[in-house]
């Protein structure tokens, strides 16, 4: 009888140990592991800084539209820096960083609208897209994976 229970307990232990192997990182994202959000915030800040610096160095038109796009990238970089600082100090309290996330998304969208006026080189365009992809990864933490206000989002209700 004791052997029967030990086999059952052993089986349960094996199942519990194997569970992380079958876990899906994209399902039910939670704040239990703040290191992922911190890593993303760090990458977003670095990428925003890089894109802004590269755009400044490669600006070549000097017109009002290009200046506006550069200003928008500057605001985006500041927003990313602020978001990163907030996540580093408040990652365990997502409600505190939600407004900072929303500001980051808003500033990214503003920069995205004016970005075309930079007439940027391909590598800068690619780096800007990568920044958008990094910000997109945060959606699962703040919006459940999709943006209900983005008409280009496939989950948009309209």
C-alpha positions as CSV (number, residue, x, y, z in Angstrom):
1,X,0.0,0.0,0.0
2,X,2.8,2.4,0.9
3,X,4.4,1.6,-2.5
4,X,1.2,2.6,-4.3
5,X,1.2,6.0,-2.7
6,X,4.9,6.6,-3.3
7,X,4.5,5.8,-7.0
8,X,1.5,8.2,-7.2
9,X,3.4,11.0,-5.4
10,X,6.4,10.4,-7.6
11,X,4.2,10.7,-10.7
12,X,2.7,14.0,-9.5
13,X,6.2,15.3,-8.7
14,X,7.4,14.5,-12.3
15,X,4.3,16.3,-13.8
16,X,4.8,19.4,-11.6
17,X,8.5,19.5,-12.5
18,X,7.8,19.2,-16.3
19,X,5.0,21.9,-16.2
20,X,7.4,24.8,-17.0
21,X,8.6,23.0,-20.1
22,X,5.1,23.3,-21.6
23,X,4.4,26.9,-20.4
24,X,3.6,29.5,-23.1
25,X,5.2,32.9,-22.4
26,X,2.5,34.6,-24.5
27,X,-0.5,33.4,-22.5
28,X,-1.8,35.1,-19.4
29,X,1.2,37.4,-19.0
30,X,1.4,38.5,-15.4
31,X,3.6,40.7,-13.3
32,X,4.9,37.8,-11.3
33,X,8.2,38.1,-13.1
34,X,9.0,41.8,-13.3
35,X,12.4,41.1,-14.8
36,X,10.8,40.7,-18.3
37,X,9.1,44.0,-18.0
38,X,12.3,45.6,-16.7
39,X,14.2,44.1,-19.6
40,X,11.7,45.4,-22.1
41,X,11.8,48.9,-20.5
42,X,15.6,48.9,-20.7
43,X,15.6,47.8,-24.3
44,X,12.9,50.4,-25.2
45,X,14.9,53.2,-23.7
46,X,18.1,52.1,-25.4
47,X,16.3,51.7,-28.8
48,X,14.5,55.1,-28.5
49,X,17.8,56.8,-27.7
50,X,19.6,55.0,-30.6
51,X,16.8,55.9,-33.1
52,X,16.8,59.6,-32.0
53,X,20.6,59.9,-32.2
54,X,20.8,58.3,-35.6
55,X,18.0,60.4,-36.9
56,X,19.7,63.6,-35.6
57,X,23.0,62.6,-37.1
58,X,21.4,61.7,-40.5
59,X,19.0,64.6,-40.8
60,X,19.6,66.3,-44.1
61,X,16.6,68.3,-45.2
62,X,16.5,71.0,-42.5
63,X,12.8,71.9,-43.1
64,X,10.0,72.4,-40.6
65,X,8.6,68.8,-41.0
66,X,12.0,67.2,-40.4
67,X,12.5,69.4,-37.3
68,X,9.0,68.3,-36.0
69,X,9.9,64.7,-36.5
70,X,13.1,65.1,-34.6
71,X,11.3,66.9,-31.8
72,X,8.8,64.0,-31.7
73,X,11.7,61.5,-31.4
74,X,13.1,63.6,-28.6
75,X,9.8,63.5,-26.7
76,X,9.6,59.7,-27.3
77,X,13.1,59.2,-26.0
78,X,12.3,61.2,-22.9
79,X,9.1,59.2,-22.4
80,X,11.0,55.9,-22.8
81,X,13.6,57.0,-20.2
82,X,10.9,58.0,-17.8
83,X,9.0,54.8,-18.3
84,X,12.2,52.7,-17.7
85,X,12.9,54.6,-14.5
86,X,9.3,54.1,-13.3
87,X,9.4,50.4,-14.1
88,X,12.7,50.0,-12.3
89,X,11.3,51.5,-9.1
90,X,7.6,50.3,-9.3
91,X,7.6,47.1,-11.3
92,X,5.7,45.3,-8.6
93,X,2.9,47.8,-8.8
94,X,1.6,47.9,-12.4
95,X,-1.1,50.4,-11.7
96,X,1.6,53.0,-11.0
97,X,3.3,52.5,-14.3
98,X,0.2,52.2,-16.5
99,X,0.0,55.9,-17.1
100,X,3.7,56.0,-18.0
101,X,3.0,53.1,-20.5
102,X,0.1,55.0,-22.0
103,X,2.3,58.1,-22.4
104,X,5.0,56.0,-24.1
105,X,2.5,54.5,-26.5
106,X,1.0,58.0,-27.3
107,X,4.4,59.5,-27.9
108,X,5.4,56.5,-30.1
109,X,2.3,57.0,-32.2
110,X,3.0,60.7,-32.5
111,X,6.6,60.0,-33.6
112,X,5.4,57.3,-36.0
113,X,3.1,59.8,-37.7
114,X,5.9,62.4,-38.2
115,X,8.6,59.8,-38.9
116,X,8.1,59.8,-42.6
117,X,9.2,63.4,-42.8
118,X,12.7,62.4,-41.8
119,X,13.3,60.7,-45.1
120,X,15.4,58.3,-42.9
121,X,17.8,55.7,-44.2
122,X,16.6,52.1,-44.2
123,X,18.6,51.1,-41.1
124,X,16.9,53.9,-39.1
125,X,13.5,52.9,-40.3
126,X,14.3,49.3,-39.3
127,X,15.4,50.4,-35.9
128,X,12.3,52.5,-35.4
129,X,10.2,49.4,-36.3
130,X,12.1,47.4,-33.8
131,X,11.3,50.0,-31.2
132,X,7.6,49.6,-32.1
133,X,7.9,45.8,-31.7
134,X,9.4,46.2,-28.3
135,X,6.6,48.5,-27.2
136,X,4.2,46.0,-28.6
137,X,5.5,43.3,-26.3
138,X,4.4,45.3,-23.3
139,X,0.7,45.1,-24.4
140,X,0.2,41.8,-22.7
141,X,1.1,43.4,-19.4
142,X,-1.0,46.5,-19.8
143,X,-3.8,45.8,-22.3
144,X,-4.1,42.1,-22.5
145,X,-2.3,41.8,-25.8
146,X,-4.2,44.2,-28.1
147,X,-5.0,47.8,-28.3
148,X,-8.8,48.5,-28.5
149,X,-8.1,52.1,-29.8
150,X,-5.9,51.2,-32.7
151,X,-8.0,50.8,-35.9
152,X,-5.1,48.9,-37.5
153,X,-5.1,46.3,-34.7
154,X,-6.8,43.1,-36.0
155,X,-8.7,42.9,-32.7
156,X,-10.1,46.4,-33.1
157,X,-13.9,46.2,-32.7
158,X,-14.7,48.4,-35.7
